[in-house]
Amino acid sequence: MNYDSMSDAELKQYFLKHRGDQAAFQAYLDRVNKRPRRIIARPDDPDFDEKVQAAIRQKLEVRRNQSLSDSDFDRT
């Protein structure tokens, strides 16, 4: 199986359907671990809670929009 030719979403779906495929799981973990990590706030930041909550809301909004666009795609 050529995991490099798969998109992140395809690889994730593949390993979720083939949970015994350790190579697929490792390929996905390697890919995820190569992504840059964005620091939202440091623990001593006075606005820590506000920044974390804003980041969570933003992530939920992105997922909600993706879900809506996926359902729009299914209707066509």
C-alpha positions as CSV (number, residue, x, y, z in Angstrom):
1,M,0.0,0.0,0.0
2,N,1.4,3.4,-0.9
3,Y,0.4,5.7,2.0
4,D,2.3,8.6,0.6
5,S,-0.1,8.9,-2.3
6,M,-3.1,9.2,0.2
7,S,-4.3,12.5,1.6
8,D,-4.4,12.9,5.3
9,A,-8.1,12.2,5.4
10,E,-7.8,9.1,3.1
11,L,-5.0,7.7,5.3
12,K,-7.0,8.3,8.4
13,Q,-10.0,6.6,7.0
14,Y,-7.9,3.7,5.7
15,F,-6.3,3.0,9.1
16,L,-9.6,3.3,10.9
17,K,-11.1,0.7,8.6
18,H,-7.9,-1.5,8.8
19,R,-7.0,-1.2,12.5
20,G,-4.6,-4.1,12.3
21,D,-2.4,-2.4,9.7
22,Q,0.3,-1.1,11.9
23,A,2.2,0.4,9.0
24,A,-0.8,2.6,8.0
25,F,-1.1,3.7,11.6
26,Q,2.6,4.5,11.9
27,A,2.5,6.4,8.5
28,Y,-0.4,8.5,9.9
29,L,1.4,9.2,13.2
30,D,4.6,10.2,11.3
31,R,2.6,12.6,9.1
32,V,0.8,14.2,12.1
33,N,4.0,14.5,14.1
34,K,5.7,16.4,11.2
35,R,3.1,19.1,11.3
36,P,4.1,22.4,12.9
37,R,2.5,23.0,16.2
38,R,0.9,26.3,16.9
39,I,1.3,27.6,20.5
40,I,-2.0,29.2,21.5
41,A,-1.0,30.5,24.9
42,R,1.6,29.9,27.6
43,P,0.6,28.7,31.0
44,D,1.6,32.1,32.6
45,D,-0.4,34.1,30.0
46,P,-3.0,36.2,31.9
47,D,-5.5,35.5,29.0
48,F,-4.8,31.8,28.9
49,D,-8.4,30.6,29.3
50,E,-9.8,33.1,26.8
51,K,-7.2,32.2,24.2
52,V,-7.7,28.5,24.6
53,Q,-11.5,28.9,24.4
54,A,-11.2,31.0,21.3
55,A,-9.0,28.4,19.7
56,I,-11.5,25.7,20.5
57,R,-14.3,27.7,19.1
58,Q,-12.3,28.3,15.9
59,K,-11.5,24.6,15.5
60,L,-15.2,23.7,16.0
61,E,-16.3,26.3,13.5
62,V,-13.8,24.9,10.9
63,R,-15.1,21.4,11.5
64,R,-18.7,22.6,11.3
65,N,-18.0,24.3,8.0
66,Q,-16.3,21.2,6.6
67,S,-19.2,19.1,7.7
68,L,-21.6,21.4,6.0
69,S,-19.6,21.6,2.8
70,D,-19.3,17.8,2.8
71,S,-23.1,17.4,3.1
72,D,-23.5,20.0,0.2
73,F,-21.1,17.9,-1.9
74,D,-23.2,14.7,-1.2
75,R,-26.3,16.4,-2.5
76,T,-24.8,17.2,-5.9
